[in-house]
Amino acid sequence: QMLTKKDLPKLEPKVEALHFGSISLIPEPGGGTLEALMKREAKKRVISLDPNIRAGMIKNKRQHMARLTRMIAMADIVK
């Protein structure tokens, strides 16, 4: 939950896919950091997204749905 962009690792070419989902996409700064990672890697790797929306945990529905909309557009697989 406390990941920031400076925490993001450089990924080796052998990493073929990334999976994002659920509760980790809600809080900041982690949610924004994961979105940034997806954006950075989307053209190089298969991207899987499982939103698994937990309405009771979302404090700002509009902001969260905007994030999910952007992330769905980048994903190859959406569960």
TAQUIRA-V811582 format. One record per residue. RES is the residue in three letters. PSI is psi in degrees with one decimal (999 if undefined). D_CENTER is the distance of its C-alpha to the mean C-alpha in whole Angstrom. Layout:
RES,PSI,D_CENTER + RES,PSI,D_CENTER
This chain:
GLN,-23.9,12 + MET,12.9,14 + LEU,141.4,12 + THR,169.0,13 + LYS,-31.8,12 + LYS,-18.5,16 + ASP,-13.1,15 + LEU,130.3,12 + PRO,159.1,15 + LYS,127.3,16 + LEU,139.6,16 + GLU,153.8,19 + PRO,-26.3,20 + LYS,-13.6,20 + VAL,113.1,16 + GLU,-22.7,16 + ALA,155.1,13 + LEU,142.9,9 + HIS,133.8,8 + PHE,147.0,5 + GLY,162.4,6 + SER,-131.5,9 + ILE,-31.4,10 + SER,-17.8,8 + LEU,-7.1,6 + ILE,-59.5,9 + PRO,157.3,11 + GLU,148.5,12 + PRO,-6.3,12 + GLY,-42.8,9 + GLY,-45.5,6 + GLY,-34.5,7 + THR,-43.2,8 + LEU,-37.1,4 + GLU,-41.3,4 + ALA,-40.0,7 + LEU,-43.7,7 + MET,-45.8,6 + LYS,-42.1,9 + ARG,-36.3,11 + GLU,-8.5,11 + ALA,-32.6,11 + LYS,-8.1,14 + LYS,-17.9,15 + ARG,161.3,14 + VAL,131.7,13 + ILE,125.2,9 + SER,138.0,9 + LEU,127.6,7 + ASP,92.0,9 + PRO,-36.8,9 + ASN,61.3,12 + ILE,126.5,13 + ARG,83.8,15 + ALA,-37.8,17 + GLY,-16.4,19 + MET,-11.1,16 + ILE,119.1,15 + LYS,-32.4,17 + ASN,91.0,17 + LYS,-44.6,16 + ARG,-46.0,16 + GLN,-43.1,14 + HIS,-42.7,11 + MET,-33.9,12 + ALA,-42.6,12 + ARG,-48.4,8 + LEU,-38.9,8 + THR,-44.4,11 + ARG,-41.7,9 + MET,-38.9,6 + ILE,-38.5,9 + ALA,-26.2,11 + MET,-16.4,10 + ALA,146.7,9 + ASP,-32.4,13 + ILE,128.4,13 + VAL,123.3,12 + LYS,999,13
